């Protein structure tokens, strides 16, 4: 695959999260929905304490990590999207 094609595929900028070149309709709406409905269900499967360390690979806007922060965990997030990382900060 040509490098410009690879670069285009890895371009997870603001447009990507707004549905340009992706299946997102509204990433903000989707992530807030996940934070309220799905992430709490996922957290029930873990025994997290204030001493827990959580690494979220592909953290996007960091909504899952925000829930872990509220539990007092030390959180770390990685994502390929500079735009998503800025939003997560």
PyMOL Python script that loads the backbone (N, CA, C, O; Angstrom):
from pymol import cmd

cmd.read_pdbstr("""\
ATOM      1  N   UNK A   1       0.843  -1.177   0.000  1.00  0.00           N
ATOM      2  CA  UNK A   1       0.000   0.000   0.000  1.00  0.00           C
ATOM      3  C   UNK A   1       0.888   1.238   0.000  1.00  0.00           C
ATOM      4  O   UNK A   1       1.876   1.299   0.731  1.00  0.00           O
ATOM      5  N   UNK A   2       0.543   2.198  -0.798  1.00  0.00           N
ATOM      6  CA  UNK A   2       1.327   3.428  -0.861  1.00  0.00           C
ATOM      7  C   UNK A   2       1.221   4.200   0.444  1.00  0.00           C
ATOM      8  O   UNK A   2       0.191   4.161   1.118  1.00  0.00           O
ATOM      9  N   UNK A   3       2.289   4.899   0.794  1.00  0.00           N
ATOM     10  CA  UNK A   3       2.327   5.603   2.074  1.00  0.00           C
ATOM     11  C   UNK A   3       1.234   6.662   2.196  1.00  0.00           C
ATOM     12  O   UNK A   3       0.727   6.885   3.296  1.00  0.00           O
ATOM     13  N   UNK A   4       0.854   7.321   1.098  1.00  0.00           N
ATOM     14  CA  UNK A   4      -0.210   8.328   1.191  1.00  0.00           C
ATOM     15  C   UNK A   4      -1.559   7.671   1.491  1.00  0.00           C
ATOM     16  O   UNK A   4      -2.403   8.272   2.155  1.00  0.00           O
ATOM     17  N   UNK A   5      -1.769   6.440   1.007  1.00  0.00           N
ATOM     18  CA  UNK A   5      -2.994   5.713   1.336  1.00  0.00           C
ATOM     19  C   UNK A   5      -2.997   5.335   2.814  1.00  0.00           C
ATOM     20  O   UNK A   5      -4.023   5.448   3.485  1.00  0.00           O
ATOM     21  N   UNK A   6      -1.861   4.891   3.315  1.00  0.00           N
ATOM     22  CA  UNK A   6      -1.744   4.545   4.726  1.00  0.00           C
ATOM     23  C   UNK A   6      -1.980   5.777   5.574  1.00  0.00           C
ATOM     24  O   UNK A   6      -2.700   5.723   6.571  1.00  0.00           O
ATOM     25  N   UNK A   7      -1.375   6.894   5.180  1.00  0.00           N
ATOM     26  CA  UNK A   7      -1.544   8.150   5.918  1.00  0.00           C
ATOM     27  C   UNK A   7      -3.011   8.561   5.945  1.00  0.00           C
ATOM     28  O   UNK A   7      -3.513   9.000   6.979  1.00  0.00           O
ATOM     29  N   UNK A   8      -3.703   8.421   4.812  1.00  0.00           N
ATOM     30  CA  UNK A   8      -5.116   8.787   4.753  1.00  0.00           C
ATOM     31  C   UNK A   8      -5.934   7.900   5.689  1.00  0.00           C
ATOM     32  O   UNK A   8      -6.834   8.390   6.371  1.00  0.00           O
ATOM     33  N   UNK A   9      -5.637   6.614   5.730  1.00  0.00           N
ATOM     34  CA  UNK A   9      -6.362   5.702   6.595  1.00  0.00           C
ATOM     35  C   UNK A   9      -6.111   6.011   8.069  1.00  0.00           C
ATOM     36  O   UNK A   9      -6.984   5.771   8.902  1.00  0.00           O
ATOM     37  N   UNK A  10      -4.962   6.525   8.396  1.00  0.00           N
ATOM     38  CA  UNK A  10      -4.613   6.812   9.784  1.00  0.00           C
ATOM     39  C   UNK A  10      -4.939   8.253  10.175  1.00  0.00           C
ATOM     40  O   UNK A  10      -4.535   8.712  11.244  1.00  0.00           O
ATOM     41  N   UNK A  11      -5.658   8.959   9.324  1.00  0.00           N
ATOM     42  CA  UNK A  11      -5.981  10.354   9.593  1.00  0.00           C
ATOM     43  C   UNK A  11      -7.258  10.449  10.425  1.00  0.00           C
ATOM     44  O   UNK A  11      -8.340  10.709   9.897  1.00  0.00           O
ATOM     45  N   UNK A  12      -7.117  10.238  11.716  1.00  0.00           N
ATOM     46  CA  UNK A  12      -8.254  10.298  12.622  1.00  0.00           C
ATOM     47  C   UNK A  12      -8.355  11.713  13.184  1.00  0.00           C
ATOM     48  O   UNK A  12      -8.164  11.937  14.379  1.00  0.00           O
ATOM     49  N   UNK A  13      -8.656  12.658  12.301  1.00  0.00           N
ATOM     50  CA  UNK A  13      -8.762  14.046  12.690  1.00  0.00           C
ATOM     51  C   UNK A  13     -10.201  14.371  13.076  1.00  0.00           C
ATOM     52  O   UNK A  13     -11.036  13.474  13.185  1.00  0.00           O
ATOM     53  N   UNK A  14     -10.484  15.634  13.278  1.00  0.00           N
ATOM     54  CA  UNK A  14     -11.823  16.066  13.676  1.00  0.00           C
ATOM     55  C   UNK A  14     -12.876  15.572  12.680  1.00  0.00           C
ATOM     56  O   UNK A  14     -13.947  15.114  13.077  1.00  0.00           O
ATOM     57  N   UNK A  15     -12.566  15.667  11.397  1.00  0.00           N
ATOM     58  CA  UNK A  15     -13.507  15.218  10.369  1.00  0.00           C
ATOM     59  C   UNK A  15     -13.885  13.760  10.513  1.00  0.00           C
ATOM     60  O   UNK A  15     -15.047  13.397  10.330  1.00  0.00           O
ATOM     61  N   UNK A  16     -12.911  12.917  10.841  1.00  0.00           N
ATOM     62  CA  UNK A  16     -13.185  11.492  11.035  1.00  0.00           C
ATOM     63  C   UNK A  16     -14.232  11.295  12.130  1.00  0.00           C
ATOM     64  O   UNK A  16     -15.162  10.503  11.980  1.00  0.00           O
ATOM     65  N   UNK A  17     -14.067  12.024  13.227  1.00  0.00           N
ATOM     66  CA  UNK A  17     -14.986  11.883  14.350  1.00  0.00           C
ATOM     67  C   UNK A  17     -16.336  12.553  14.094  1.00  0.00           C
ATOM     68  O   UNK A  17     -17.269  12.400  14.882  1.00  0.00           O
ATOM     69  N   UNK A  18     -16.435  13.298  12.990  1.00  0.00           N
ATOM     70  CA  UNK A  18     -17.703  13.903  12.596  1.00  0.00           C
ATOM     71  C   UNK A  18     -18.368  13.135  11.465  1.00  0.00           C
ATOM     72  O   UNK A  18     -19.371  13.587  10.913  1.00  0.00           O
ATOM     73  N   UNK A  19     -17.807  11.961  11.111  1.00  0.00           N
ATOM     74  CA  UNK A  19     -18.433  11.109  10.104  1.00  0.00           C
ATOM     75  C   UNK A  19     -17.847  11.185   8.717  1.00  0.00           C
ATOM     76  O   UNK A  19     -18.353  10.533   7.804  1.00  0.00           O
ATOM     77  N   UNK A  20     -16.794  11.962   8.526  1.00  0.00           N
ATOM     78  CA  UNK A  20     -16.157  12.047   7.209  1.00  0.00           C
ATOM     79  C   UNK A  20     -15.137  10.924   7.088  1.00  0.00           C
ATOM     80  O   UNK A  20     -14.065  10.977   7.691  1.00  0.00           O
ATOM     81  N   UNK A  21     -15.482   9.908   6.305  1.00  0.00           N
ATOM     82  CA  UNK A  21     -14.594   8.768   6.145  1.00  0.00           C
ATOM     83  C   UNK A  21     -14.735   7.749   7.255  1.00  0.00           C
ATOM     84  O   UNK A  21     -13.876   6.882   7.417  1.00  0.00           O
ATOM     85  N   UNK A  22     -15.809   7.844   8.023  1.00  0.00           N
ATOM     86  CA  UNK A  22     -16.052   6.884   9.105  1.00  0.00           C
ATOM     87  C   UNK A  22     -17.551   6.654   9.235  1.00  0.00           C
ATOM     88  O   UNK A  22     -18.354   7.283   8.546  1.00  0.00           O
ATOM     89  N   UNK A  23     -17.909   5.751  10.122  1.00  0.00           N
ATOM     90  CA  UNK A  23     -19.327   5.479  10.340  1.00  0.00           C
ATOM     91  C   UNK A  23     -19.888   6.267  11.525  1.00  0.00           C
ATOM     92  O   UNK A  23     -21.009   6.011  11.964  1.00  0.00           O
ATOM     93  N   UNK A  24     -19.129   7.205  12.035  1.00  0.00           N
ATOM     94  CA  UNK A  24     -19.619   8.049  13.118  1.00  0.00           C
ATOM     95  C   UNK A  24     -20.670   9.016  12.588  1.00  0.00           C
ATOM     96  O   UNK A  24     -20.501   9.591  11.512  1.00  0.00           O
ATOM     97  N   UNK A  25     -21.734   9.195  13.325  1.00  0.00           N
ATOM     98  CA  UNK A  25     -22.701  10.245  13.026  1.00  0.00           C
ATOM     99  C   UNK A  25     -22.332  11.457  13.878  1.00  0.00           C
ATOM    100  O   UNK A  25     -22.271  12.588  13.396  1.00  0.00           O
ATOM    101  N   UNK A  26     -22.094  11.191  15.127  1.00  0.00           N
ATOM    102  CA  UNK A  26     -21.641  12.220  16.052  1.00  0.00           C
ATOM    103  C   UNK A  26     -20.817  11.520  17.118  1.00  0.00           C
ATOM    104  O   UNK A  26     -21.366  10.853  17.996  1.00  0.00           O
ATOM    105  N   UNK A  27     -19.525  11.668  17.045  1.00  0.00           N
ATOM    106  CA  UNK A  27     -18.670  10.955  18.001  1.00  0.00           C
ATOM    107  C   UNK A  27     -18.933  11.425  19.419  1.00  0.00           C
ATOM    108  O   UNK A  27     -18.921  10.620  20.350  1.00  0.00           O
ATOM    109  N   UNK A  28     -19.165  12.696  19.592  1.00  0.00           N
ATOM    110  CA  UNK A  28     -19.413  13.219  20.929  1.00  0.00           C
ATOM    111  C   UNK A  28     -20.665  12.574  21.522  1.00  0.00           C
ATOM    112  O   UNK A  28     -20.661  12.137  22.673  1.00  0.00           O
ATOM    113  N   UNK A  29     -21.727  12.520  20.734  1.00  0.00           N
ATOM    114  CA  UNK A  29     -22.972  11.901  21.182  1.00  0.00           C
ATOM    115  C   UNK A  29     -22.757  10.413  21.478  1.00  0.00           C
ATOM    116  O   UNK A  29     -23.243   9.902  22.487  1.00  0.00           O
ATOM    117  N   UNK A  30     -22.034   9.727  20.603  1.00  0.00           N
ATOM    118  CA  UNK A  30     -21.769   8.304  20.782  1.00  0.00           C
ATOM    119  C   UNK A  30     -20.949   8.053  22.038  1.00  0.00           C
ATOM    120  O   UNK A  30     -21.235   7.126  22.796  1.00  0.00           O
ATOM    121  N   UNK A  31     -19.931   8.877  22.259  1.00  0.00           N
ATOM    122  CA  UNK A  31     -19.068   8.672  23.414  1.00  0.00           C
ATOM    123  C   UNK A  31     -19.791   8.988  24.719  1.00  0.00           C
ATOM    124  O   UNK A  31     -19.616   8.278  25.708  1.00  0.00           O
ATOM    125  N   UNK A  32     -20.590  10.033  24.732  1.00  0.00           N
ATOM    126  CA  UNK A  32     -21.349  10.363  25.941  1.00  0.00           C
ATOM    127  C   UNK A  32     -22.322   9.235  26.244  1.00  0.00           C
ATOM    128  O   UNK A  32     -22.497   8.869  27.406  1.00  0.00           O
ATOM    129  N   UNK A  33     -22.960   8.677  25.219  1.00  0.00           N
ATOM    130  CA  UNK A  33     -23.867   7.554  25.385  1.00  0.00           C
ATOM    131  C   UNK A  33     -23.122   6.348  25.959  1.00  0.00           C
ATOM    132  O   UNK A  33     -23.625   5.670  26.855  1.00  0.00           O
ATOM    133  N   UNK A  34     -21.933   6.088  25.443  1.00  0.00           N
ATOM    134  CA  UNK A  34     -21.128   4.969  25.955  1.00  0.00           C
ATOM    135  C   UNK A  34     -20.740   5.209  27.399  1.00  0.00           C
ATOM    136  O   UNK A  34     -20.751   4.280  28.208  1.00  0.00           O
ATOM    137  N   UNK A  35     -20.397   6.441  27.733  1.00  0.00           N
ATOM    138  CA  UNK A  35     -19.989   6.767  29.100  1.00  0.00           C
ATOM    139  C   UNK A  35     -21.130   6.515  30.085  1.00  0.00           C
ATOM    140  O   UNK A  35     -20.903   6.041  31.198  1.00  0.00           O
ATOM    141  N   UNK A  36     -22.339   6.831  29.676  1.00  0.00           N
ATOM    142  CA  UNK A  36     -23.482   6.691  30.581  1.00  0.00           C
ATOM    143  C   UNK A  36     -24.043   5.275  30.620  1.00  0.00           C
ATOM    144  O   UNK A  36     -24.505   4.828  31.670  1.00  0.00           O
ATOM    145  N   UNK A  37     -24.011   4.556  29.487  1.00  0.00           N
ATOM    146  CA  UNK A  37     -24.658   3.243  29.415  1.00  0.00           C
ATOM    147  C   UNK A  37     -23.691   2.060  29.468  1.00  0.00           C
ATOM    148  O   UNK A  37     -23.875   1.138  30.263  1.00  0.00           O
ATOM    149  N   UNK A  38     -22.673   2.091  28.630  1.00  0.00           N
ATOM    150  CA  UNK A  38     -21.846   0.898  28.433  1.00  0.00           C
ATOM    151  C   UNK A  38     -20.634   0.813  29.347  1.00  0.00           C
ATOM    152  O   UNK A  38     -20.344  -0.253  29.891  1.00  0.00           O
ATOM    153  N   UNK A  39     -19.930   1.910  29.520  1.00  0.00           N
ATOM    154  CA  UNK A  39     -18.727   1.862  30.336  1.00  0.00           C
ATOM    155  C   UNK A  39     -19.005   1.463  31.785  1.00  0.00           C
ATOM    156  O   UNK A  39     -18.221   0.704  32.355  1.00  0.00           O
ATOM    157  N   UNK A  40     -20.096   1.945  32.410  1.00  0.00           N
ATOM    158  CA  UNK A  40     -20.373   1.484  33.781  1.00  0.00           C
ATOM    159  C   UNK A  40     -20.581  -0.031  33.854  1.00  0.00           C
ATOM    160  O   UNK A  40     -20.194  -0.664  34.837  1.00  0.00           O
ATOM    161  N   UNK A  41     -21.188  -0.609  32.819  1.00  0.00           N
ATOM    162  CA  UNK A  41     -21.366  -2.072  32.788  1.00  0.00           C
ATOM    163  C   UNK A  41     -20.013  -2.774  32.684  1.00  0.00           C
ATOM    164  O   UNK A  41     -19.794  -3.809  33.313  1.00  0.00           O
ATOM    165  N   UNK A  42     -19.115  -2.208  31.891  1.00  0.00           N
ATOM    166  CA  UNK A  42     -17.772  -2.783  31.745  1.00  0.00           C
ATOM    167  C   UNK A  42     -17.024  -2.708  33.071  1.00  0.00           C
ATOM    168  O   UNK A  42     -16.349  -3.661  33.461  1.00  0.00           O
ATOM    169  N   UNK A  43     -17.144  -1.579  33.764  1.00  0.00           N
ATOM    170  CA  UNK A  43     -16.436  -1.396  35.034  1.00  0.00           C
ATOM    171  C   UNK A  43     -16.847  -2.415  36.087  1.00  0.00           C
ATOM    172  O   UNK A  43     -16.054  -2.745  36.969  1.00  0.00           O
ATOM    173  N   UNK A  44     -18.063  -2.913  36.008  1.00  0.00           N
ATOM    174  CA  UNK A  44     -18.532  -3.910  36.970  1.00  0.00           C
ATOM    175  C   UNK A  44     -17.727  -5.208  36.881  1.00  0.00           C
ATOM    176  O   UNK A  44     -17.717  -5.993  37.829  1.00  0.00           O
ATOM    177  N   UNK A  45     -17.056  -5.438  35.757  1.00  0.00           N
ATOM    178  CA  UNK A  45     -16.267  -6.658  35.564  1.00  0.00           C
ATOM    179  C   UNK A  45     -14.863  -6.558  36.146  1.00  0.00           C
ATOM    180  O   UNK A  45     -14.112  -7.532  36.129  1.00  0.00           O
ATOM    181  N   UNK A  46     -14.510  -5.394  36.657  1.00  0.00           N
ATOM    182  CA  UNK A  46     -13.176  -5.181  37.204  1.00  0.00           C
ATOM    183  C   UNK A  46     -13.265  -4.780  38.666  1.00  0.00           C
ATOM    184  O   UNK A  46     -14.224  -4.131  39.084  1.00  0.00           O
ATOM    185  N   UNK A  47     -12.280  -5.163  39.427  1.00  0.00           N
ATOM    186  CA  UNK A  47     -12.207  -4.760  40.827  1.00  0.00           C
ATOM    187  C   UNK A  47     -11.188  -3.634  40.947  1.00  0.00           C
ATOM    188  O   UNK A  47     -10.046  -3.849  41.353  1.00  0.00           O
ATOM    189  N   UNK A  48     -11.619  -2.444  40.590  1.00  0.00           N
ATOM    190  CA  UNK A  48     -10.723  -1.296  40.595  1.00  0.00           C
ATOM    191  C   UNK A  48     -10.773  -0.590  41.939  1.00  0.00           C
ATOM    192  O   UNK A  48     -11.839  -0.415  42.530  1.00  0.00           O
ATOM    193  N   UNK A  49      -9.607  -0.190  42.408  1.00  0.00           N
ATOM    194  CA  UNK A  49      -9.501   0.549  43.665  1.00  0.00           C
ATOM    195  C   UNK A  49      -8.704   1.819  43.405  1.00  0.00           C
ATOM    196  O   UNK A  49      -8.273   2.074  42.280  1.00  0.00           O
ATOM    197  N   UNK A  50      -8.511   2.609  44.446  1.00  0.00           N
ATOM    198  CA  UNK A  50      -7.716   3.840  44.296  1.00  0.00           C
ATOM    199  C   UNK A  50      -6.276   3.530  43.895  1.00  0.00           C
ATOM    200  O   UNK A  50      -5.590   4.397  43.354  1.00  0.00           O
ATOM    201  N   UNK A  51      -5.815   2.324  44.147  1.00  0.00           N
ATOM    202  CA  UNK A  51      -4.439   1.944  43.803  1.00  0.00           C
ATOM    203  C   UNK A  51      -4.331   1.310  42.420  1.00  0.00           C
ATOM    204  O   UNK A  51      -3.236   0.938  41.997  1.00  0.00           O
ATOM    205  N   UNK A  52      -5.444   1.184  41.716  1.00  0.00           N
ATOM    206  CA  UNK A  52      -5.431   0.541  40.398  1.00  0.00           C
ATOM    207  C   UNK A  52      -4.830   1.468  39.343  1.00  0.00           C
ATOM    208  O   UNK A  52      -4.965   2.690  39.407  1.00  0.00           O
ATOM    209  N   UNK A  53      -4.174   0.857  38.388  1.00  0.00           N
ATOM    210  CA  UNK A  53      -3.636   1.558  37.226  1.00  0.00           C
ATOM    211  C   UNK A  53      -4.403   1.051  36.006  1.00  0.00           C
ATOM    212  O   UNK A  53      -4.538  -0.157  35.812  1.00  0.00           O
ATOM    213  N   UNK A  54      -4.898   1.964  35.194  1.00  0.00           N
ATOM    214  CA  UNK A  54      -5.691   1.593  34.023  1.00  0.00           C
ATOM    215  C   UNK A  54      -5.037   2.175  32.782  1.00  0.00           C
ATOM    216  O   UNK A  54      -4.771   3.375  32.716  1.00  0.00           O
ATOM    217  N   UNK A  55      -4.778   1.320  31.798  1.00  0.00           N
ATOM    218  CA  UNK A  55      -4.252   1.742  30.502  1.00  0.00           C
ATOM    219  C   UNK A  55      -5.320   1.438  29.461  1.00  0.00           C
ATOM    220  O   UNK A  55      -5.721   0.287  29.293  1.00  0.00           O
ATOM    221  N   UNK A  56      -5.776   2.466  28.768  1.00  0.00           N
ATOM    222  CA  UNK A  56      -6.775   2.319  27.713  1.00  0.00           C
ATOM    223  C   UNK A  56      -6.085   2.586  26.385  1.00  0.00           C
ATOM    224  O   UNK A  56      -5.728   3.722  26.074  1.00  0.00           O
ATOM    225  N   UNK A  57      -5.902   1.527  25.608  1.00  0.00           N
ATOM    226  CA  UNK A  57      -5.277   1.649  24.297  1.00  0.00           C
ATOM    227  C   UNK A  57      -6.392   1.876  23.283  1.00  0.00           C
ATOM    228  O   UNK A  57      -7.285   1.043  23.127  1.00  0.00           O
ATOM    229  N   UNK A  58      -6.327   3.004  22.605  1.00  0.00           N
ATOM    230  CA  UNK A  58      -7.412   3.412  21.726  1.00  0.00           C
ATOM    231  C   UNK A  58      -8.455   4.176  22.517  1.00  0.00           C
ATOM    232  O   UNK A  58      -9.655   3.968  22.342  1.00  0.00           O
ATOM    233  N   UNK A  59      -7.993   5.061  23.388  1.00  0.00           N
ATOM    234  CA  UNK A  59      -8.862   5.742  24.354  1.00  0.00           C
ATOM    235  C   UNK A  59      -9.770   6.795  23.746  1.00  0.00           C
ATOM    236  O   UNK A  59     -10.688   7.267  24.416  1.00  0.00           O
ATOM    237  N   UNK A  60      -9.541   7.180  22.493  1.00  0.00           N
ATOM    238  CA  UNK A  60     -10.335   8.229  21.833  1.00  0.00           C
ATOM    239  C   UNK A  60     -10.381   9.477  22.713  1.00  0.00           C
ATOM    240  O   UNK A  60      -9.329  10.047  23.003  1.00  0.00           O
ATOM    241  N   UNK A  61     -11.552   9.916  23.143  1.00  0.00           N
ATOM    242  CA  UNK A  61     -11.675  11.151  23.913  1.00  0.00           C
ATOM    243  C   UNK A  61     -11.479  10.938  25.409  1.00  0.00           C
ATOM    244  O   UNK A  61     -11.575  11.894  26.179  1.00  0.00           O
ATOM    245  N   UNK A  62     -11.207   9.715  25.834  1.00  0.00           N
ATOM    246  CA  UNK A  62     -10.886   9.450  27.233  1.00  0.00           C
ATOM    247  C   UNK A  62     -12.066   9.311  28.173  1.00  0.00           C
ATOM    248  O   UNK A  62     -11.901   9.429  29.388  1.00  0.00           O
ATOM    249  N   UNK A  63     -13.253   9.063  27.640  1.00  0.00           N
ATOM    250  CA  UNK A  63     -14.432   8.973  28.502  1.00  0.00           C
ATOM    251  C   UNK A  63     -14.369   7.794  29.470  1.00  0.00           C
ATOM    252  O   UNK A  63     -14.779   7.921  30.624  1.00  0.00           O
ATOM    253  N   UNK A  64     -13.861   6.655  29.017  1.00  0.00           N
ATOM    254  CA  UNK A  64     -13.728   5.505  29.921  1.00  0.00           C
ATOM    255  C   UNK A  64     -12.732   5.834  31.035  1.00  0.00           C
ATOM    256  O   UNK A  64     -12.957   5.501  32.199  1.00  0.00           O
ATOM    257  N   UNK A  65     -11.646   6.482  30.669  1.00  0.00           N
ATOM    258  CA  UNK A  65     -10.644   6.847  31.668  1.00  0.00           C
ATOM    259  C   UNK A  65     -11.194   7.856  32.673  1.00  0.00           C
ATOM    260  O   UNK A  65     -10.811   7.840  33.842  1.00  0.00           O
ATOM    261  N   UNK A  66     -12.081   8.722  32.225  1.00  0.00           N
ATOM    262  CA  UNK A  66     -12.687   9.687  33.140  1.00  0.00           C
ATOM    263  C   UNK A  66     -13.484   8.963  34.228  1.00  0.00           C
ATOM    264  O   UNK A  66     -13.448   9.367  35.391  1.00  0.00           O
ATOM    265  N   UNK A  67     -14.192   7.912  33.864  1.00  0.00           N
ATOM    266  CA  UNK A  67     -14.917   7.129  34.870  1.00  0.00           C
ATOM    267  C   UNK A  67     -13.948   6.463  35.843  1.00  0.00           C
ATOM    268  O   UNK A  67     -14.208   6.405  37.045  1.00  0.00           O
ATOM    269  N   UNK A  68     -12.844   5.968  35.326  1.00  0.00           N
ATOM    270  CA  UNK A  68     -11.833   5.352  36.185  1.00  0.00           C
ATOM    271  C   UNK A  68     -11.192   6.389  37.105  1.00  0.00           C
ATOM    272  O   UNK A  68     -10.880   6.096  38.259  1.00  0.00           O
ATOM    273  N   UNK A  69     -11.000   7.597  36.589  1.00  0.00           N
ATOM    274  CA  UNK A  69     -10.476   8.695  37.415  1.00  0.00           C
ATOM    275  C   UNK A  69     -11.394   8.948  38.610  1.00  0.00           C
ATOM    276  O   UNK A  69     -10.922   9.174  39.724  1.00  0.00           O
ATOM    277  N   UNK A  70     -12.696   8.909  38.374  1.00  0.00           N
ATOM    278  CA  UNK A  70     -13.665   9.157  39.442  1.00  0.00           C
ATOM    279  C   UNK A  70     -13.572   8.107  40.547  1.00  0.00           C
ATOM    280  O   UNK A  70     -13.952   8.363  41.689  1.00  0.00           O
ATOM    281  N   UNK A  71     -13.062   6.918  40.197  1.00  0.00           N
ATOM    282  CA  UNK A  71     -12.867   5.863  41.188  1.00  0.00           C
ATOM    283  C   UNK A  71     -11.533   6.011  41.905  1.00  0.00           C
ATOM    284  O   UNK A  71     -11.238   5.256  42.831  1.00  0.00           O
ATOM    285  N   UNK A  72     -10.728   6.974  41.484  1.00  0.00           N
ATOM    286  CA  UNK A  72      -9.443   7.218  42.110  1.00  0.00           C
ATOM    287  C   UNK A  72      -8.292   6.445  41.492  1.00  0.00           C
ATOM    288  O   UNK A  72      -7.210   6.367  42.075  1.00  0.00           O
ATOM    289  N   UNK A  73      -8.513   5.880  40.327  1.00  0.00           N
ATOM    290  CA  UNK A  73      -7.465   5.105  39.656  1.00  0.00           C
ATOM    291  C   UNK A  73      -6.438   6.037  39.013  1.00  0.00           C
ATOM    292  O   UNK A  73      -6.731   7.193  38.708  1.00  0.00           O
ATOM    293  N   UNK A  74      -5.247   5.515  38.819  1.00  0.00           N
ATOM    294  CA  UNK A  74      -4.247   6.204  38.000  1.00  0.00           C
ATOM    295  C   UNK A  74      -4.516   5.783  36.565  1.00  0.00           C
ATOM    296  O   UNK A  74      -4.515   4.591  36.257  1.00  0.00           O
ATOM    297  N   UNK A  75      -4.745   6.742  35.692  1.00  0.00           N
ATOM    298  CA  UNK A  75      -5.159   6.397  34.331  1.00  0.00           C
ATOM    299  C   UNK A  75      -4.160   6.869  33.288  1.00  0.00           C
ATOM    300  O   UNK A  75      -3.486   7.887  33.446  1.00  0.00           O
ATOM    301  N   UNK A  76      -4.092   6.091  32.219  1.00  0.00           N
ATOM    302  CA  UNK A  76      -3.192   6.363  31.105  1.00  0.00           C
ATOM    303  C   UNK A  76      -3.932   6.010  29.828  1.00  0.00           C
ATOM    304  O   UNK A  76      -4.592   4.973  29.766  1.00  0.00           O
ATOM    305  N   UNK A  77      -3.837   6.843  28.819  1.00  0.00           N
ATOM    306  CA  UNK A  77      -4.513   6.575  27.561  1.00  0.00           C
ATOM    307  C   UNK A  77      -3.593   6.755  26.380  1.00  0.00           C
ATOM    308  O   UNK A  77      -2.729   7.632  26.371  1.00  0.00           O
ATOM    309  N   UNK A  78      -3.790   5.910  25.383  1.00  0.00           N
ATOM    310  CA  UNK A  78      -3.037   5.983  24.130  1.00  0.00           C
ATOM    311  C   UNK A  78      -4.022   6.003  22.975  1.00  0.00           C
ATOM    312  O   UNK A  78      -5.038   5.309  23.004  1.00  0.00           O
ATOM    313  N   UNK A  79      -3.722   6.791  21.968  1.00  0.00           N
ATOM    314  CA  UNK A  79      -4.542   6.806  20.766  1.00  0.00           C
ATOM    315  C   UNK A  79      -3.682   7.296  19.613  1.00  0.00           C
ATOM    316  O   UNK A  79      -2.728   8.046  19.819  1.00  0.00           O
ATOM    317  N   UNK A  80      -4.019   6.872  18.401  1.00  0.00           N
ATOM    318  CA  UNK A  80      -3.266   7.310  17.218  1.00  0.00           C
ATOM    319  C   UNK A  80      -3.725   8.681  16.742  1.00  0.00           C
ATOM    320  O   UNK A  80      -3.035   9.319  15.947  1.00  0.00           O
ATOM    321  N   UNK A  81      -4.859   9.136  17.207  1.00  0.00           N
ATOM    322  CA  UNK A  81      -5.411  10.401  16.770  1.00  0.00           C
ATOM    323  C   UNK A  81      -4.954  11.556  17.655  1.00  0.00           C
ATOM    324  O   UNK A  81      -5.274  11.610  18.842  1.00  0.00           O
ATOM    325  N   UNK A  82      -4.204  12.474  17.062  1.00  0.00           N
ATOM    326  CA  UNK A  82      -3.789  13.663  17.819  1.00  0.00           C
ATOM    327  C   UNK A  82      -4.999  14.479  18.213  1.00  0.00           C
ATOM    328  O   UNK A  82      -5.035  15.056  19.299  1.00  0.00           O
ATOM    329  N   UNK A  83      -5.995  14.534  17.339  1.00  0.00           N
ATOM    330  CA  UNK A  83      -7.218  15.265  17.653  1.00  0.00           C
ATOM    331  C   UNK A  83      -7.913  14.663  18.884  1.00  0.00           C
ATOM    332  O   UNK A  83      -8.310  15.393  19.793  1.00  0.00           O
ATOM    333  N   UNK A  84      -8.057  13.337  18.909  1.00  0.00           N
ATOM    334  CA  UNK A  84      -8.707  12.683  20.049  1.00  0.00           C
ATOM    335  C   UNK A  84      -7.914  12.895  21.330  1.00  0.00           C
ATOM    336  O   UNK A  84      -8.496  13.105  22.395  1.00  0.00           O
ATOM    337  N   UNK A  85      -6.609  12.841  21.237  1.00  0.00           N
ATOM    338  CA  UNK A  85      -5.763  13.045  22.422  1.00  0.00           C
ATOM    339  C   UNK A  85      -5.980  14.446  22.977  1.00  0.00           C
ATOM    340  O   UNK A  85      -6.093  14.621  24.190  1.00  0.00           O
ATOM    341  N   UNK A  86      -6.040  15.431  22.111  1.00  0.00           N
ATOM    342  CA  UNK A  86      -6.281  16.809  22.566  1.00  0.00           C
ATOM    343  C   UNK A  86      -7.648  16.927  23.240  1.00  0.00           C
ATOM    344  O   UNK A  86      -7.793  17.616  24.249  1.00  0.00           O
ATOM    345  N   UNK A  87      -8.652  16.244  22.669  1.00  0.00           N
ATOM    346  CA  UNK A  87      -9.979  16.267  23.283  1.00  0.00           C
ATOM    347  C   UNK A  87      -9.975  15.570  24.645  1.00  0.00           C
ATOM    348  O   UNK A  87     -10.675  15.989  25.567  1.00  0.00           O
ATOM    349  N   UNK A  88      -9.190  14.520  24.760  1.00  0.00           N
ATOM    350  CA  UNK A  88      -9.124  13.766  26.013  1.00  0.00           C
ATOM    351  C   UNK A  88      -8.466  14.586  27.131  1.00  0.00           C
ATOM    352  O   UNK A  88      -8.826  14.464  28.302  1.00  0.00           O
ATOM    353  N   UNK A  89      -7.509  15.413  26.750  1.00  0.00           N
ATOM    354  CA  UNK A  89      -6.822  16.225  27.755  1.00  0.00           C
ATOM    355  C   UNK A  89      -7.803  17.154  28.428  1.00  0.00           C
ATOM    356  O   UNK A  89      -7.420  17.924  29.309  1.00  0.00           O
TER     357      UNK A  89
END
""", "prot")
cmd.dss("prot")
cmd.show_as("cartoon", "prot")
cmd.util.cbc("prot")
cmd.orient("prot")
